[in-house]
Amino acid sequence: MAVTHQHLPLEQVRPGMILSDVLLDAHGQVLLPQGAVLTENMLALMPRHNIDMLPIQAPPPTPEAIAAQQAADSERLAYLFRKHDPDDPLDAATTLLRSYVTAYRLGTGESA
């Protein structure tokens, strides 16, 4: 599973956040490994190494956020295929396309 990350300015980084990538200094030396949990002391030393941005792991999405995204995706698919009649035997290609797009977007793994 890919780790999602965001680059945050040092002022927004808080102790307890996790590095998503290896942190290198200007000479290419490893300062902190990937997955390091940042402490207040670590953050205080960053300006000494001219580091003003850090790659931070984004928190995993909540079940509510996942459900909201799936609902939005379903609504968007309904809009995109609004002129399509799934019961029309002459439009089998669109029915197949819709099933593939729905499976991809909603992650159901189901297709016709």
All heavy atoms as an XYZ file, in Angstrom:
855
protein
N       0.847     -1.179      0.000
C       0.000      0.000      0.000
C       0.892      1.242      0.000
O       1.841      1.355      0.761
C      -0.887     -0.031      1.238
C      -1.804      1.120      1.360
S      -2.833      0.883      2.837
C      -3.586      2.443      2.890
N       0.606      2.169     -0.863
C       1.397      3.380     -0.974
C       1.116      4.307      0.206
O      -0.008      4.431      0.655
C       1.072      4.092     -2.272
N       2.185      4.919      0.680
C       2.045      5.874      1.774
C       1.728      7.229      1.174
O       2.451      7.717      0.322
C       3.353      5.952      2.601
C       3.271      7.042      3.637
C       3.651      4.615      3.248
N       0.621      7.817      1.586
C       0.317      9.162      1.128
C       1.053     10.142      2.028
O       1.234      9.897      3.217
C      -1.194      9.443      1.156
O      -1.672      9.244      2.481
C      -1.930      8.509      0.215
N       1.515     11.209      1.432
C       2.271     12.179      2.217
C       1.951     13.592      1.753
O       1.328     13.793      0.728
C       3.769     11.902      2.107
C       4.334     12.192      0.749
N       4.261     11.298     -0.286
C       4.973     13.282      0.256
C       4.839     11.825     -1.350
N       5.272     13.025     -1.053
N       2.407     14.501      2.552
C       2.272     15.919      2.237
C       3.528     16.620      2.724
O       4.135     16.205      3.694
C       1.028     16.497      2.906
C       0.938     16.206      4.389
C      -0.420     16.527      4.962
O      -1.227     17.173      4.343
N      -0.664     16.071      6.174
N       3.948     17.639      1.998
C       5.098     18.431      2.417
C       4.560     19.606      3.226
O       3.804     20.417      2.706
C       5.893     18.911      1.213
C       6.744     17.840      0.626
N       6.240     16.719      0.016
C       8.081     17.704      0.583
C       7.219     15.950     -0.379
N       8.352     16.527     -0.054
N       4.955     19.658      4.481
C       4.477     20.713      5.364
C       5.610     21.645      5.754
O       6.742     21.205      5.984
C       3.888     20.112      6.642
C       2.602     19.301      6.512
C       2.199     18.749      7.875
C       1.489     20.151      5.943
N       5.309     22.937      5.869
C       6.308     23.861      6.403
C       6.628     23.475      7.850
O       5.768     22.957      8.569
C       5.622     25.226      6.353
C       4.422     25.056      5.505
C       4.082     23.606      5.499
N       7.836     23.713      8.253
C       8.294     23.329      9.591
C       7.388     23.884     10.688
O       7.146     23.223     11.694
C       9.731     23.818      9.793
C      10.469     23.289     11.006
C      10.481     21.766     11.025
C      11.885     23.823     11.032
N       6.802     25.066     10.460
C       5.933     25.677     11.472
C       4.657     24.868     11.698
O       4.036     24.960     12.747
C       5.533     27.104     11.062
C       6.681     28.053     10.827
C       7.299     27.888      9.444
O       6.575     27.708      8.455
O       8.537     27.940      9.370
N       4.227     24.085     10.703
C       2.996     23.307     10.826
C       3.227     21.878     11.328
O       2.281     21.180     11.648
C       2.282     23.245      9.479
C       1.774     24.579      8.998
C       1.076     24.458      7.651
O       0.816     23.374      7.152
N       0.783     25.609      7.051
N       4.475     21.467     11.382
C       4.789     20.108     11.823
C       4.742     20.059     13.345
O       5.238     20.952     14.029
C       6.182     19.677     11.309
C       6.544     18.294     11.815
C       6.209     19.718      9.791
N       4.128     19.016     13.858
C       3.967     18.842     15.306
C       4.646     17.557     15.766
O       4.745     16.595     15.001
C       2.476     18.764     15.680
C       1.682     19.993     15.297
C       2.063     21.198     16.161
N       1.455     22.417     15.663
C       2.137     23.411     15.104
N       3.427     23.342     14.967
N       1.516     24.494     14.680
N       5.095     17.528     17.026
C       5.652     16.281     17.565
C       4.624     15.152     17.448
O       3.429     15.369     17.606
C       5.932     16.621     19.031
C       6.106     18.105     19.058
C       5.163     18.621     17.997
N       5.124     13.973     17.119
C       4.253     12.815     16.950
C       3.943     12.519     15.493
O       3.493     11.431     15.169
N       4.172     13.500     14.605
C       3.966     13.252     13.179
C       5.075     12.322     12.685
O       6.138     12.227     13.287
C       3.951     14.560     12.396
C       2.731     15.396     12.661
S       2.744     16.881     11.622
C       1.083     17.452     11.854
N       4.811     11.656     11.563
C       5.727     10.633     11.047
C       6.262     11.054      9.686
O       5.508     11.486      8.814
C       4.986      9.281     10.932
C       4.460      8.865     12.303
C       5.892      8.207     10.349
C       3.540      7.672     12.266
N       7.593     10.877      9.500
C       8.216     11.188      8.215
C       7.805     10.145      7.176
O       7.855      8.941      7.441
C       9.737     11.177      8.334
C      10.400     12.372      8.986
C      11.911     12.152      9.046
C      10.101     13.646      8.234
N       7.438     10.605      5.986
C       7.053      9.672      4.931
C       8.246      9.273      4.064
O       8.169      8.298      3.334
C       5.965     10.275      4.046
O       6.460     11.408      3.378
N       9.333     10.012      4.138
C      10.541      9.724      3.361
C      11.764      9.908      4.248
O      11.695     10.526      5.308
C      10.660     10.680      2.170
C       9.546     10.504      1.163
O       9.216      9.340      0.855
O       9.004     11.518      0.693
N      12.894      9.412      3.763
C      14.163      9.635      4.454
C      14.462     11.132      4.405
O      14.245     11.790      3.384
C      15.298      8.850      3.763
C      16.652      9.194      4.361
C      15.041      7.363      3.856
N      14.951     11.681      5.494
C      15.300     13.101      5.551
C      16.811     13.235      5.425
O      17.558     12.690      6.243
C      14.813     13.724      6.859
C      15.020     15.224      6.996
C      14.211     15.968      5.939
C      14.649     15.688      8.385
N      17.234     13.946      4.367
C      18.659     14.138      4.101
C      19.052     15.587      4.352
O      18.241     16.494      4.182
C      18.971     13.782      2.643
C      18.575     12.388      2.168
C      18.843     12.246      0.675
C      19.290     11.324      2.953
N      20.319     15.785      4.716
C      20.813     17.157      4.852
C      21.341     17.630      3.503
O      21.231     16.926      2.493
C      21.868     17.264      5.961
C      23.165     16.518      5.648
O      23.334     16.022      4.513
O      24.005     16.430      6.559
N      21.924     18.811      3.447
C      22.403     19.398      2.196
C      23.533     18.590      1.568
O      23.782     18.689      0.365
C      22.860     20.833      2.444
N      24.220     17.766      2.354
C      25.341     16.959      1.860
C      24.917     15.534      1.520
O      25.756     14.704      1.185
C      26.461     16.932      2.893
C      26.934     18.294      3.279
N      27.656     19.110      2.435
C      26.766     19.008      4.417
C      27.913     20.256      3.037
N      27.381     20.223      4.248
N      23.634     15.234      1.637
C      23.136     13.909      1.319
C      23.237     12.911      2.463
O      22.995     11.726      2.261
N      23.586     13.386      3.639
C      23.673     12.507      4.801
C      22.272     12.311      5.389
O      21.476     13.241      5.454
C      24.598     13.113      5.869
C      26.026     13.316      5.401
C      26.717     12.006      5.092
O      26.610     11.046      5.844
N      27.419     11.962      3.968
N      22.009     11.098      5.835
C      20.700     10.786      6.418
C      20.602     11.427      7.802
O      21.426     11.158      8.679
C      20.492      9.261      6.526
C      19.181      8.951      7.238
C      20.502      8.622      5.143
N      19.603     12.289      7.956
C      19.346     12.879      9.273
C      18.358     12.015     10.052
O      18.547     11.751     11.231
C      18.782     14.292      9.130
C      19.729     15.345      8.570
C      19.004     16.674      8.412
C      20.943     15.499      9.459
N      17.286     11.603      9.358
C      16.265     10.772      9.991
C      15.758      9.761      8.971
O      15.589     10.091      7.797
C      15.089     11.622     10.484
C      15.382     12.586     11.625
C      14.198     13.524     11.837
C      15.684     11.819     12.897
N      15.480      8.532      9.418
C      14.984      7.519      8.487
C      13.494      7.705      8.199
O      12.779      8.364      8.955
C      15.228      6.213      9.236
C      15.112      6.600     10.684
C      15.691      7.992     10.762
N      13.058      7.083      7.122
C      11.630      7.063      6.812
C      10.890      6.388      7.963
O      11.358      5.420      8.535
C      11.388      6.272      5.530
C       9.937      6.138      5.152
C       9.754      5.306      3.893
O      10.702      4.780      3.334
N       8.524      5.188      3.463
N       9.748      6.942      8.339
C       8.949      6.367      9.414
C       9.312      6.876     10.795
O       8.700      6.462     11.776
N      10.277      7.785     10.873
C      10.670      8.328     12.175
C       9.536      9.159     12.759
O       8.917      9.966     12.064
C      11.930      9.182     12.045
N       9.258      8.946     14.033
C       8.254      9.744     14.736
C       8.966     10.984     15.256
O       9.918     10.889     16.025
C       7.611      8.940     15.888
C       6.608      9.800     16.631
C       6.955      7.679     15.351
N       8.505     12.142     14.835
C       9.186     13.394     15.171
C       8.933     13.797     16.618
O       7.824     13.657     17.128
C       8.732     14.498     14.224
C       9.063     14.242     12.763
C       8.371     15.258     11.881
C      10.558     14.262     12.541
N       9.979     14.296     17.246
C       9.885     14.798     18.613
C      10.130     16.307     18.601
O      10.582     16.865     17.597
C      10.936     14.130     19.522
O      12.247     14.522     19.078
C      10.800     12.611     19.519
N       9.874     16.928     19.716
C      10.105     18.365     19.837
C      11.581     18.700     19.637
O      11.925     19.691     18.979
C       9.627     18.837     21.225
C       9.297     20.297     21.264
C       8.576     20.658     22.553
O       7.554     20.022     22.881
O       9.047     21.612     23.202
N      12.462     17.869     20.192
C      13.903     18.098     20.035
C      14.337     17.989     18.579
O      15.156     18.783     18.106
C      14.699     17.109     20.886
C      14.565     17.398     22.363
O      14.245     18.514     22.769
N      14.792     16.388     23.181
N      13.799     16.999     17.861
C      14.139     16.850     16.440
C      13.714     18.088     15.663
O      14.474     18.604     14.840
C      13.441     15.622     15.852
C      13.957     14.312     16.324
S      12.895     13.027     15.607
C      13.599     11.575     16.353
N      12.515     18.559     15.918
C      11.999     19.719     15.203
C      12.808     20.974     15.510
O      13.012     21.822     14.635
C      10.525     19.933     15.534
C       9.587     18.823     15.048
C       8.173     19.059     15.557
C       9.610     18.714     13.543
N      13.298     21.080     16.732
C      14.093     22.242     17.116
C      15.423     22.282     16.379
O      15.989     23.361     16.163
C      14.324     22.230     18.628
N      15.944     21.124     15.958
C      17.230     21.066     15.264
C      17.126     21.282     13.751
O      18.141     21.457     13.089
C      17.912     19.725     15.538
C      18.352     19.497     16.988
C      18.867     18.081     17.156
C      19.404     20.516     17.394
N      15.938     21.270     13.197
C      15.764     21.392     11.743
C      16.327     22.695     11.169
O      17.001     22.664     10.142
C      14.295     21.229     11.345
C      13.726     19.864     11.617
S      14.606     18.585     10.742
C      14.230     17.184     11.765
N      16.093     23.851     11.793
C      16.649     25.087     11.223
C      18.179     25.063     11.140
O      18.757     25.647     10.222
C      16.168     26.174     12.184
C      14.934     25.611     12.796
C      15.204     24.142     12.908
N      18.827     24.371     12.038
C      20.297     24.257     12.025
C      20.771     23.591     10.735
O      21.866     23.880     10.252
C      20.763     23.444     13.232
C      22.261     23.215     13.263
C      22.664     22.328     14.392
N      22.616     23.072     15.641
C      22.864     22.544     16.822
N      23.176     21.266     16.920
N      22.802     23.262     17.905
N      19.932     22.710     10.164
C      20.276     22.003      8.927
C      19.597     22.627      7.706
O      19.556     22.021      6.639
C      19.865     20.526      9.042
C      20.620     19.792     10.099
N      21.907     19.338      9.921
C      20.270     19.432     11.358
C      22.314     18.723     11.015
N      21.334     18.775     11.915
N      19.085     23.849      7.874
C      18.413     24.591      6.798
C      17.232     23.812      6.206
O      16.991     23.852      5.004
C      19.400     24.970      5.690
C      20.441     25.944      6.173
O      20.139     26.844      6.956
N      21.670     25.766      5.730
N      16.487     23.142      7.050
C      15.306     22.405      6.615
C      14.079     23.202      7.009
O      13.882     23.517      8.183
C      15.273     20.997      7.244
C      16.450     20.194      6.708
C      13.948     20.308      6.961
C      16.655     18.868      7.343
N      13.289     23.563      5.997
C      12.083     24.348      6.288
C      10.798     23.624      5.886
O       9.700     24.088      6.165
C      12.154     25.714      5.626
C      12.393     25.637      4.128
O      12.553     24.520      3.599
O      12.426     26.695      3.491
N      10.919     22.463      5.202
C       9.765     21.647      4.813
C      10.075     20.195      5.154
O      11.217     19.756      5.025
C       9.502     21.747      3.305
C       9.180     23.125      2.799
S       7.488     23.603      3.067
C       6.632     22.623      1.887
N       9.040     19.469      5.569
C       9.217     18.051      5.894
C       8.143     17.212      5.200
O       6.979     17.611      5.148
C       9.116     17.826      7.407
C      10.257     18.365      8.253
C       9.941     18.201      9.733
C      11.549     17.660      7.918
N       8.540     16.031      4.682
C       7.551     15.118      4.102
C       6.876     14.324      5.223
O       7.509     13.524      5.902
C       8.394     14.208      3.198
C       9.733     14.180      3.857
C       9.903     15.536      4.514
N       5.613     14.568      5.434
C       4.880     13.975      6.558
C       3.828     13.000      6.026
O       3.139     13.302      5.057
C       4.193     15.077      7.393
C       5.231     16.063      7.923
C       3.367     14.488      8.518
C       6.230     15.469      8.886
N       3.704     11.849      6.683
C       2.658     10.895      6.318
C       1.297     11.509      6.605
O       1.071     12.040      7.683
C       2.783      9.605      7.135
C       3.799      8.652      6.640
C       3.780      7.342      7.421
O       2.875      7.077      8.198
N       4.801      6.543      7.210
N       0.429     11.408      5.622
C      -0.940     11.883      5.826
C      -1.677     10.840      6.667
O      -1.451      9.647      6.517
C      -1.638     12.078      4.494
N      -2.529     11.281      7.572
C      -3.269     10.310      8.368
C      -4.183      9.489      7.470
O      -4.676      9.988      6.449
C      -4.078     11.171      9.345
C      -4.118     12.521      8.735
C      -2.899     12.653      7.873
N      -4.418      8.220      7.821
C      -5.305      7.405      6.992
C      -6.721      7.975      7.007
O      -7.148      8.561      7.999
C      -5.258      6.020      7.656
C      -4.762      6.257      9.042
C      -3.945      7.510      8.998
N      -7.444      7.820      5.894
C      -8.806      8.362      5.854
C      -9.720      7.622      6.829
O      -9.574      6.420      7.046
C      -9.246      8.129      4.407
C      -8.340      7.080      3.884
C      -7.069      7.170      4.656
N     -10.647      8.352      7.395
C     -11.601      7.757      8.330
C     -12.661      6.995      7.531
O     -12.865      7.270      6.347
C     -12.300      8.849      9.161
O     -13.045      9.683      8.269
C     -11.296      9.685      9.938
N     -13.342      6.048      8.158
C     -14.422      5.350      7.454
C     -15.492      6.306      6.930
O     -16.054      6.085      5.853
C     -14.996      4.411      8.519
C     -13.870      4.184      9.471
C     -13.099      5.468      9.474
N     -15.746      7.381      7.663
C     -16.729      8.370      7.214
C     -16.255      9.074      5.946
O     -17.044      9.329      5.033
C     -17.004      9.403      8.314
C     -17.677      8.846      9.547
C     -16.699      8.198     10.532
O     -15.470      8.413     10.418
O     -17.170      7.453     11.398
N     -14.961      9.396      5.879
C     -14.418     10.059      4.696
C     -14.454      9.130      3.490
O     -14.760      9.561      2.373
C     -12.987     10.523      4.956
N     -14.170      7.848      3.710
C     -14.223      6.875      2.622
C     -15.656      6.733      2.107
O     -15.896      6.740      0.897
C     -13.667      5.514      3.087
C     -12.164      5.645      3.368
C     -13.931      4.432      2.047
C     -11.561      4.443      4.047
N     -16.612      6.636      3.027
C     -18.017      6.513      2.640
C     -18.488      7.758      1.887
O     -19.213      7.657      0.884
C     -18.889      6.272      3.865
N     -18.068      8.933      2.339
C     -18.455     10.174      1.668
C     -17.872     10.237      0.257
O     -18.555     10.665     -0.681
C     -18.002     11.379      2.485
N     -16.629      9.786      0.094
C     -16.005      9.788     -1.229
C     -16.704      8.808     -2.160
O     -16.952      9.111     -3.327
C     -14.513      9.452     -1.126
C     -13.783      9.524     -2.452
C     -13.830     10.902     -3.071
O     -13.525     11.897     -2.414
N     -14.224     10.997     -4.330
N     -17.059      7.632     -1.642
C     -17.773      6.657     -2.466
C     -19.152      7.178     -2.873
O     -19.595      6.966     -4.002
C     -17.894      5.320     -1.740
C     -16.586      4.559     -1.714
C     -16.706      3.205     -1.051
O     -17.568      2.999     -0.200
N     -15.837      2.290     -1.429
N     -19.830      7.870     -1.964
C     -21.133      8.452     -2.293
C     -20.986      9.517     -3.380
O     -21.780      9.578     -4.322
C     -21.783      9.039     -1.045
N     -19.954     10.339     -3.263
C     -19.712     11.371     -4.277
C     -19.372     10.732     -5.625
O     -19.840     11.189     -6.669
C     -18.586     12.295     -3.830
N     -18.579      9.654     -5.603
C     -18.234      8.963     -6.842
C     -19.480      8.333     -7.475
O     -19.658      8.388     -8.691
C     -17.179      7.880     -6.591
C     -15.798      8.465     -6.296
O     -15.580      9.660     -6.560
O     -14.936      7.704     -5.808
N     -20.342      7.735     -6.658
C     -21.580      7.135     -7.171
C     -22.476      8.192     -7.810
O     -23.054      7.978     -8.877
C     -22.346      6.433     -6.048
O     -21.660      5.299     -5.613
N     -22.561      9.339     -7.155
C     -23.379     10.435     -7.684
C     -22.816     10.936     -9.008
O     -23.557     11.199     -9.960
C     -23.420     11.571     -6.658
C     -24.344     12.693     -7.015
C     -24.412     13.740     -5.911
O     -24.519     13.373     -4.734
O     -24.363     14.938     -6.259
N     -21.498     11.032     -9.088
C     -20.857     11.488    -10.323
C     -21.094     10.488    -11.454
O     -21.385     10.876    -12.595
C     -19.364     11.704    -10.090
C     -18.590     12.119    -11.311
C     -18.950     13.512    -11.752
N     -18.122     13.873    -12.905
C     -18.500     14.711    -13.832
N     -19.645     15.345    -13.732
N     -17.732     14.967    -14.850
N     -20.986      9.188    -11.158
C     -21.232      8.171    -12.180
C     -22.679      8.195    -12.651
O     -22.950      8.042    -13.846
C     -20.860      6.790    -11.648
C     -19.359      6.534    -11.490
C     -19.123      5.232    -10.748
C     -18.662      6.548    -12.824
N     -23.597      8.385    -11.735
C     -25.009      8.470    -12.106
C     -25.229      9.655    -13.045
O     -25.988      9.556    -14.022
C     -25.883      8.596    -10.869
N     -24.549     10.762    -12.789
C     -24.669     11.931    -13.646
C     -24.065     11.658    -15.031
O     -24.659     11.981    -16.065
C     -24.000     13.147    -13.010
C     -24.003     14.359    -13.912
C     -25.162     15.110    -14.079
C     -22.864     14.721    -14.616
C     -25.184     16.207    -14.921
C     -22.875     15.816    -15.461
C     -24.036     16.555    -15.618
O     -24.055     17.638    -16.464
N     -22.869     11.058    -15.057
C     -22.202     10.801    -16.330
C     -22.993      9.846    -17.228
O     -22.996      9.992    -18.446
C     -20.799     10.236    -16.086
C     -19.789     11.200    -15.484
C     -18.506     10.475    -15.132
C     -19.510     12.348    -16.445
N     -23.656      8.870    -16.618
C     -24.416      7.879    -17.379
C     -25.926      8.138    -17.308
O     -26.726      7.229    -17.488
C     -24.090      6.473    -16.869
C     -22.700      6.019    -17.232
C     -21.654      6.167    -16.338
C     -22.450      5.445    -18.471
C     -20.370      5.745    -16.666
C     -21.167      5.020    -18.801
C     -20.124      5.170    -17.913
N     -26.330      9.372    -17.073
C     -27.738      9.711    -16.860
C     -28.609      9.430    -18.080
O     -29.793      9.166    -17.941
C     -27.864     11.171    -16.432
C     -27.492     12.175    -17.509
C     -27.399     13.593    -16.961
N     -26.983     14.543    -17.962
C     -25.730     14.746    -18.336
N     -24.755     14.054    -17.783
N     -25.439     15.649    -19.260
N     -28.049      9.462    -19.274
C     -28.845      9.221    -20.484
C     -28.823      7.757    -20.908
O     -29.399      7.403    -21.927
C     -28.329     10.090    -21.621
C     -28.520     11.577    -21.343
C     -28.051     12.413    -22.493
C     -28.256     13.893    -22.184
N     -27.819     14.745    -23.280
N     -28.163      6.936    -20.140
C     -28.024      5.519    -20.483
C     -29.093      4.679    -19.790
O     -29.317      4.807    -18.588
C     -26.637      5.027    -20.066
C     -26.488      3.552    -20.088
N     -26.529      2.818    -21.244
C     -26.303      2.667    -19.094
C     -26.379      1.542    -20.950
N     -26.242      1.423    -19.653
N     -29.727      3.815    -20.554
C     -30.712      2.879    -20.010
C     -30.039      1.508    -19.897
O     -29.758      0.869    -20.923
C     -31.928      2.789    -20.930
C     -32.963      1.784    -20.437
O     -32.839      1.308    -19.293
O     -33.897      1.491    -21.206
N     -29.749      1.041    -18.686
C     -29.040     -0.233    -18.539
C     -29.839     -1.433    -19.044
O     -29.277     -2.499    -19.280
C     -28.783     -0.338    -17.037
C     -29.678      0.634    -16.396
C     -30.030      1.665    -17.412
N     -31.130     -1.270    -19.240
C     -31.963     -2.375    -19.729
C     -32.082     -2.400    -21.250
O     -32.744     -3.280    -21.807
C     -33.353     -2.290    -19.094
C     -33.291     -2.457    -17.586
O     -32.437     -3.244    -17.117
O     -34.082     -1.798    -16.886
N     -31.452     -1.447    -21.929
C     -31.519     -1.384    -23.390
C     -30.567     -2.420    -23.982
O     -29.348     -2.289    -23.863
C     -31.143      0.024    -23.863
C     -31.258      0.195    -25.370
O     -31.623     -0.777    -26.063
O     -30.968      1.308    -25.842
N     -31.095     -3.466    -24.659
C     -30.217     -4.506    -25.207
C     -29.339     -4.008    -26.358
O     -28.332     -4.632    -26.680
C     -31.197     -5.577    -25.691
C     -32.485     -4.870    -25.900
C     -32.500     -3.726    -24.930
N     -29.692     -2.886    -26.956
C     -28.893     -2.344    -28.054
C     -27.715     -1.499    -27.561
O     -26.915     -1.044    -28.366
C     -29.785     -1.503    -28.981
C     -30.945     -2.254    -29.639
C     -31.798     -1.296    -30.446
C     -30.420     -3.398    -30.488
N     -27.632     -1.300    -26.266
C     -26.573     -0.459    -25.699
C     -25.707     -1.263    -24.724
O     -25.364     -0.797    -23.652
C     -27.197      0.752    -25.012
C     -26.208      1.909    -24.901
O     -25.087      1.782    -25.425
O     -26.571      2.922    -24.281
N     -25.354     -2.465    -25.129
C     -24.560     -3.343    -24.262
C     -23.168     -2.779    -23.995
O     -22.609     -2.960    -22.907
C     -24.456     -4.735    -24.876
N     -22.598     -2.082    -24.958
C     -21.251     -1.532    -24.783
C     -21.224     -0.496    -23.661
O     -20.309     -0.481    -22.832
C     -20.759     -0.917    -26.084
N     -22.233      0.362    -23.621
C     -22.285      1.370    -22.555
C     -22.532      0.716    -21.201
O     -21.981      1.143    -20.194
C     -23.362      2.424    -22.853
O     -23.104      2.987    -24.138
C     -23.352      3.536    -21.825
N     -23.341     -0.322    -21.181
C     -23.587     -1.050    -19.932
C     -22.288     -1.660    -19.419
O     -21.972     -1.571    -18.225
C     -24.645     -2.153    -20.143
O     -25.856     -1.541    -20.580
C     -24.894     -2.931    -18.865
N     -21.518     -2.249    -20.323
C     -20.225     -2.836    -19.934
C     -19.265     -1.747    -19.456
O     -18.595     -1.904    -18.434
C     -19.634     -3.610    -21.104
C     -18.333     -4.346    -20.839
C     -18.534     -5.393    -19.735
C     -17.823     -4.996    -22.110
N     -19.202     -0.644    -20.198
C     -18.340      0.471    -19.794
C     -18.714      0.975    -18.409
O     -17.855      1.174    -17.548
C     -18.432      1.613    -20.808
C     -17.659      2.884    -20.431
C     -16.169      2.600    -20.360
C     -17.959      3.996    -21.420
N     -20.006      1.158    -18.183
C     -20.451      1.647    -16.877
C     -20.062      0.670    -15.768
O     -19.624      1.089    -14.696
C     -21.956      1.875    -16.857
C     -22.422      2.448    -15.540
C     -23.899      2.746    -15.522
N     -24.248      3.421    -14.291
C     -25.341      4.104    -14.102
N     -26.219      4.212    -15.069
N     -25.582      4.694    -12.946
N     -20.183     -0.618    -16.009
C     -19.832     -1.585    -14.965
C     -18.340     -1.535    -14.657
O     -17.933     -1.612    -13.496
C     -20.255     -2.999    -15.366
O     -19.465     -3.486    -16.430
N     -17.489     -1.382    -15.709
C     -16.049     -1.294    -15.480
C     -15.672     -0.005    -14.743
O     -14.860     -0.019    -13.820
C     -15.278     -1.385    -16.792
C     -15.179     -2.792    -17.344
C     -15.414     -3.045    -18.688
C     -14.844     -3.866    -16.524
C     -15.335     -4.332    -19.200
C     -14.763     -5.153    -17.031
C     -15.000     -5.378    -18.366
O     -14.912     -6.640    -18.863
N     -16.244      1.103    -15.161
C     -15.941      2.387    -14.509
C     -16.415      2.368    -13.058
O     -15.708      2.824    -12.156
C     -16.573      3.565    -15.290
C     -16.437      4.865    -14.525
C     -15.941      3.681    -16.666
N     -17.590      1.815    -12.819
C     -18.109      1.724    -11.451
C     -17.202      0.850    -10.587
O     -16.864      1.214     -9.456
C     -19.548      1.170    -11.451
O     -20.364      2.052    -12.215
C     -20.094      1.060    -10.039
N     -16.786     -0.292    -11.116
C     -15.895     -1.183    -10.357
C     -14.576     -0.492    -10.052
O     -14.043     -0.599     -8.938
C     -15.650     -2.470    -11.134
N     -14.053      0.251    -11.020
C     -12.780      0.953    -10.808
C     -12.923      2.084     -9.797
O     -12.149      2.200     -8.853
C     -12.267      1.508    -12.141
C     -11.015      2.326    -11.993
C      -9.791      1.715    -11.804
C     -11.066      3.715    -12.029
C      -8.638      2.467    -11.660
C      -9.919      4.472    -11.886
C      -8.706      3.844    -11.699
O      -7.575      4.589    -11.538
N     -13.920      2.932     -9.984
C     -14.096      4.098     -9.127
C     -14.482      3.741     -7.695
O     -14.035      4.360     -6.745
C     -15.149      5.049     -9.695
C     -14.676      5.789    -10.879
C     -13.669      6.808    -10.447
N     -13.161      7.510    -11.600
C     -12.027      8.180    -11.608
N     -11.302      8.242    -10.534
N     -11.634      8.800    -12.678
N     -15.350      2.756     -7.550
C     -15.840      2.418     -6.215
C     -15.043      1.291     -5.583
O     -15.268      0.939     -4.425
C     -17.328      2.062     -6.268
C     -18.239      3.171     -6.801
C     -19.692      2.714     -6.792
C     -18.083      4.448     -6.015
N     -14.119      0.716     -6.338
C     -13.268     -0.328     -5.789
C     -14.014     -1.597     -5.429
O     -13.567     -2.343     -4.565
N     -15.124     -1.864     -6.119
C     -15.900     -3.044     -5.788
C     -15.310     -4.307     -6.394
O     -15.536     -5.395     -5.898
C     -17.358     -2.903     -6.290
O     -17.344     -2.766     -7.698
C     -18.034     -1.725     -5.642
N     -14.531     -4.161     -7.479
C     -13.958     -5.318     -8.125
C     -14.967     -6.092     -8.941
O     -14.660     -7.136     -9.477
N     -16.205     -5.620     -9.004
C     -17.257     -6.302     -9.754
C     -17.377     -5.663    -11.129
O     -17.348     -4.457    -11.267
C     -18.606     -6.171     -9.031
C     -18.593     -6.760     -7.657
C     -19.846     -6.401     -6.868
O     -20.788     -5.856     -7.456
O     -19.861     -6.655     -5.667
N     -17.474     -6.487    -12.134
C     -17.741     -5.999    -13.484
C     -18.552     -7.041    -14.215
O     -18.618     -8.196    -13.812
C     -16.440     -5.699    -14.223
O     -15.645     -6.863    -14.306
N     -19.187     -6.621    -15.308
C     -20.059     -7.532    -16.057
C     -19.253     -8.593    -16.761
O     -18.152     -8.507    -17.080
C     -20.883     -6.746    -17.064
